[in-house]
Amino acid sequence: MWKANRITRLLNLDIPLIQGPFGGGLSSVTLAATVSEAGGLGSFGAHHLAPETIMETAAAIRQRTDRPFALNLWIPPHDPAPPADVQHGTDLLAPYYRELGLAPPTFPDADYWPDYGAQVEAILEARPAVFSFVYGIPEPAILSACRQRGIRTLGTATTVAEARALELAGVDAIVATGFEAGGHRVSFLDQPERSLNGSFALTPQVRDAVRLPVIAAGGIADGRGMAAALMLGADAVQVGTAFLGCEESNASDLHRDALFSERAQHTGLTRAFSGRLARGIRNRFMEEMAGQQDIPGYPLQTWLTQPLKQAAQQQGNPELLALWASQATPLLQHRHASALIRTMVSDCTEKLPVSLLN
């Protein structure tokens, strides 16, 4: 049966389906638990959480399900951001602060972002079934600590070279993510602008290049995409935006409504919201910031834009929000995770050739 393969055995799943981890508060305990209870792998993006909150989140998920789930971190957690960037960044955003009636923020304290080492220790203590990560490879000691605790590791690649590096480091499986994906482009061996490979070009190349299980991600929103990825050699798929559109996610009503609107046909890549390249629905902020080549790095730009996004949310203004979305967003149909999973699995079964069904 196609549902039983290397990845389902490795992660103790019923179906080869992984929920993409959402950072910045878009993940939810309810969504992760719902996906895990349905037999897939629920995920929670924890890169913005304090260590104690990571522990609390893992405990909350376990109250909802005894099935495997993943916690996700960004590696490394910071881009270079010297103090001079703060003034430059606030100058860039000054018109938007004025528009929303906000005072420009002052330079943040040194501890304005959680400590990565402490986050890792929290994940090791929480012992999720899976530790997934993007933007790089954890140090060997961290991967060794995961193995000692029975925590499986999933690394994310945007190129074949990154997939090979992950395999050499000793991770358990590789997520091959194409540029169609919503949210951040997580390249780590080269600039993301130079690593824009499509999902269905990248997946078979990674499959040929490594021996590890491969999880296809990026632009997969229904059973047809799932079947296509499996036929190209993927052992599983990771789905992000389609789950983000479900009521169980922590997306705002403004964000969710945009995902189901006609404007979802128009996405683009931008560094404007976080300082790192990411795909979202085009809006005024993205368009007006498109010509800026010297946007501060992450997480400084995230810190500088956070007041704008909060005020825009309160005022019901989607033109100043980060509306992360994949190129497959117009395919979204379901607003509940359980219905999405059922439909994806049944449609995938219909589309797969007999050779993969047995």
Number of C-alpha atoms within 10 A of each C-alpha: 10 16 20 16 16 16 23 20 13 12 22 17 23 18 22 27 28 25 26 27 25 26 19 13 15 14 23 23 21 19 25 31 26 23 26 27 20 19 19 27 29 29 29 29 24 25 27 20 20 17 21 12 14 24 20 14 19 21 14 14 25 16 11 15 17 11 22 23 28 30 25 24 24 20 17 15 18 13 13 11 14 10 11 10 18 20 14 14 19 21 13 16 18 14 12 17 19 11 9 15 11 14 11 18 15 10 16 13 7 6 7 11 17 14 15 20 11 13 22 19 16 19 24 19 13 16 20 25 20 23 23 26 25 24 21 20 22 21 10 12 9 15 20 15 13 21 15 10 14 14 22 20 23 23 27 26 29 30 25 21 14 23 26 17 17 24 18 10 15 16 23 21 26 28 27 31 28 26 26 25 26 31 25 23 26 24 22 19 16 12 12 19 12 10 19 17 19 19 22 22 11 22 28 20 17 28 22 10 14 18 12 20 22 28 28 35 35 27 28 29 26 22 22 18 23 28 24 18 23 23 16 16 18 26 25 26 28 24 24 25 27 29 28 30 27 21 17 21 22 20 22 15 13 14 21 21 15 19 26 18 13 11 15 23 17 15 21 19 22 23 23 26 27 22 21 22 21 24 23 25 27 22 18 12 17 21 13 10 16 13 9 10 9 13 20 27 20 20 20 26 23 19 19 24 23 16 17 22 20 13 17 16 18 9 10 13 12 19 17 21 26 23 25 28 33 29 23 21 30 18 16 19 16 18 18 18 24 18 12 20 23 13 16 20 19 11 17 20 20 14 16 18 12 11 9 13 13 9
